Amino acid sequence: MKQQVKTKIAIQGIESSFHHQATNMLLGEEQVELVKCESFQEVANQLTGYKSDFAVMAIENTIAGSILPNYNLIDAYDLEIIDEVYLNIQMHLMALGEDSIHDIKEVHSHPVALLQCKEYLRKFPPQFKVIEGKDTASEAKRIKEQNLRGVAAIAGEQVAKEFGLKILDSNIQSMKDNKTRFVLLGRKQEKRVNKVNKASLKFELYHEIGSLSNVLQLFSTFKINLTKIQSLPIIGEPWQYAFFVDVLFEDHKLFEEVTNVLEKAVKELKVLGVYRHNKENLKSEVLKVELVENGK
């Protein structure tokens, strides 16, 4: 019997982390081998260095907003967005079973997770320490392995179950409807899955009056729905900005025609990915296609 070859997915974090959950939602746990990384930079390095087949990376949260360094990594490493998933994020405060919430003197978690719970953390006394860590699950695991009394982690419920910690308080994020958007990333290649209706673009404008409004009008004229726009400063060019946008479209050929027009209207245009808008969190078709093409 032929042994199934698992697909290597680079994530920032470890098992039971939110990135692991997003990976399972996109690709299915049974077909995935995690390549666990300590930073998003390492995730990009693993993918471009052919140490992983794909990567999963968070890029946006309803409370914390866009994760701007990750947009820069996708651009700088010439990665391609090939799918997305939206994960409902419920944050929990957890510690060793012997501790109560009154014993906690410091709390550790990923910086974005801490930002999502900033209103809750403000209720603690001034001497209470909030410490940024590598990721949600890793901090919880460290508390368990090192038997750290008086130290809590903020992570998902699945992390407490995985590492045997007690949940001291639940749903502590600032908004109850808290979602994070994760993207499936691959190395650039020509052929991808059909039935695409969403794209992520990056463009830079000439320093002229009305240049941005002209671009937005172009999308509107061709009935391409702009769902997100984010500006980032261009390093080395003071007061100049690049724009990252997400758009929805119905006709792929029309979208390609619009990008051809857009390319002539802007200083620089880069298509970061053309993929399926995964609002229903369906499993990705990309892995299925890759397995067939590679004879796995």
Summary of the structure (lengths in Angstrom):
residues: 296
radius of gyration: 21.0
end to end distance: 13.1
largest distance: 65.8
contacts: 941
relative contact order: 0.18
helix: 32%
strand: 32%
